[in-house]
Amino acid sequence: MLTSTLLTYHLTTVGLIYFFVFALYCIADVMTHSVYIVRLYFLGAILLALYSDSWIRVAFILLAVGWGGWKPWANVFLPVLLFYLPVWPVMLYGFGAKVKLIGRSDMLALASIACLYPWPATIAAILGVEVWRRRYKRRDRKSVDEPVGFPALPGMFMGLAFYILAELVLYHFKIHLNY
């Protein structure tokens, strides 16, 4: 009953399952720093998104990941991708991956969020990464001049949790946003 009415509030059963799997993956990533598992995780998100009938969004996100992750595809799909709003956060991370500011695994994790959730969830995940980065930078000061790498997945999880909590509050007060 709850998930059937939450379908109109952009929160599906598949999205909830993904959220709990993402929590387990974040814990595993922080403990083991496994970069290669994110590819399987992204593939699983693609399959789950195709199961929930959003193949157009998945196709655009795959093009954005191809644009950001591999140099031969540099600007071929850029004009097409600029007209589809849910791809913009993935393209932002893709540009960061191109110039080596962000790891490709972080881009794939954000793209898997973009496959299953609407674009405000990806924005919330990016904002969660920024909040996490500021907290991590304040906690782990090594040197002012030395760049400090930090794990981005806990921040993505924090942003996604905030989005899901906001969706549940909106559902409780019967407020429906069209996006």
C-alpha positions in Angstrom: 0.0 0.0 0.0 2.8 2.4 0.9 4.9 1.8 -2.1 1.9 1.9 -4.5 1.1 5.4 -3.3 4.7 6.5 -3.2 5.0 5.7 -6.9 3.3 9.1 -7.5 5.9 10.7 -5.3 8.9 9.7 -7.3 9.9 7.0 -4.8 9.5 3.4 -6.1 10.2 0.0 -4.6 13.2 -0.3 -6.9 14.5 3.0 -5.6 14.1 1.9 -2.0 15.9 -1.4 -2.7 18.7 0.5 -4.5 18.9 2.9 -1.5 19.6 0.0 0.9 22.0 -1.7 -1.5 23.8 1.7 -1.9 24.2 1.9 1.9 25.9 -1.5 1.9 28.1 -0.6 -1.0 29.1 2.7 0.7 30.2 0.7 3.8 32.1 -1.8 1.7 33.8 1.0 -0.3 34.9 2.9 2.8 36.3 -0.3 4.3 38.0 -1.8 1.2 38.3 1.0 -1.3 37.1 -1.2 -4.1 37.0 0.7 -7.4 36.1 -2.1 -9.7 32.9 -3.1 -7.9 31.3 0.2 -8.9 31.1 -1.0 -12.5 29.0 -4.0 -11.5 27.0 -1.7 -9.3 26.4 0.7 -12.3 25.4 -2.2 -14.5 22.9 -3.4 -11.8 21.5 0.2 -11.6 21.0 0.2 -15.4 19.2 -3.1 -15.3 17.0 -2.0 -12.5 16.2 1.3 -14.3 15.4 -0.7 -17.5 13.1 -2.8 -15.4 11.2 0.3 -14.2 10.6 1.5 -17.8 13.0 4.5 -18.1 15.1 3.3 -21.0 15.3 6.8 -22.6 16.9 8.2 -19.4 19.2 5.3 -19.2 20.3 5.8 -22.8 21.1 9.5 -22.2 23.0 8.7 -19.0 25.0 6.1 -20.8 25.9 8.7 -23.4 26.9 11.1 -20.6 29.1 8.5 -18.9 30.7 7.8 -22.3 31.3 11.5 -22.8 32.9 11.9 -19.4 34.8 8.7 -19.1 36.4 8.1 -22.4 38.3 10.7 -24.5 37.4 9.5 -28.0 33.8 10.4 -27.4 34.8 13.9 -26.3 32.3 16.1 -28.0 30.3 13.9 -30.3 27.2 13.7 -28.1 27.5 17.0 -26.3 24.9 18.9 -28.2 22.3 16.2 -27.7 23.1 15.8 -24.0 22.7 19.5 -23.3 18.9 19.3 -24.0 18.2 16.7 -21.4 18.2 18.1 -17.9 18.7 14.9 -15.8 22.0 14.3 -17.5 23.6 17.6 -16.4 24.8 16.5 -13.0 26.4 13.4 -14.6 28.0 15.6 -17.2 29.4 17.8 -14.4 31.0 14.8 -12.8 32.1 13.6 -16.2 33.9 16.8 -16.8 35.6 16.4 -13.4 36.6 12.9 -14.4 38.0 14.2 -17.7 40.3 16.7 -15.9 41.2 14.2 -13.2 39.4 16.1 -10.3 36.9 13.3 -9.7 37.4 9.6 -10.0 35.5 7.6 -12.6 34.1 5.4 -9.9 32.4 8.5 -8.3 31.0 9.4 -11.7 29.6 5.9 -12.2 28.1 6.0 -8.7 26.3 9.3 -9.5 25.2 8.0 -12.8 23.7 5.0 -11.1 21.7 7.4 -8.8 20.7 9.3 -11.9 19.4 6.1 -13.6 16.9 5.3 -10.8 16.0 8.6 -9.2 14.8 11.9 -10.7 17.2 14.8 -11.1 16.7 16.4 -7.7 18.1 13.2 -6.1 21.3 13.6 -8.1 21.6 17.3 -7.1 21.0 16.2 -3.5 23.8 13.6 -3.9 26.2 16.3 -5.2 25.3 18.6 -2.4 25.8 15.8 0.0 29.3 15.2 -1.4 30.1 18.9 -0.9 29.0 18.8 2.7 30.9 15.6 3.3 34.0 17.1 1.6 33.9 20.2 3.9 33.5 18.0 7.0 36.3 15.6 5.9 38.6 18.4 5.0 38.1 20.1 8.4 38.7 16.7 10.2 41.7 15.5 8.2 44.0 18.5 7.7 47.4 17.3 6.5 48.9 20.3 4.8 47.5 23.4 3.3 49.3 22.9 0.0 48.8 19.2 -0.3 45.5 18.1 -2.0 43.6 15.7 0.2 41.6 12.9 -1.5 38.4 11.9 0.3 35.8 9.2 -0.2 32.8 10.7 -2.0 30.3 7.8 -1.6 29.4 8.6 2.0 28.5 12.1 0.9 26.4 10.8 -2.0 24.7 8.5 0.4 24.0 11.4 2.8 22.5 13.5 0.0 20.4 10.6 -1.3 19.2 9.9 2.3 18.2 13.5 2.6 16.3 13.3 -0.7 14.4 10.2 0.4 13.6 11.7 3.8 12.3 14.9 2.0 10.2 12.7 -0.3 8.7 10.9 2.7 7.9 14.2 4.5 6.3 15.5 1.3 4.3 12.2 1.1 3.2 12.6 4.7 1.9 16.1 4.2 0.4 15.2 0.8 2.5 17.7 -1.1 3.1 16.7 -4.7 5.9 18.3 -6.8 5.9 17.8 -10.6 9.5 17.3 -11.8 
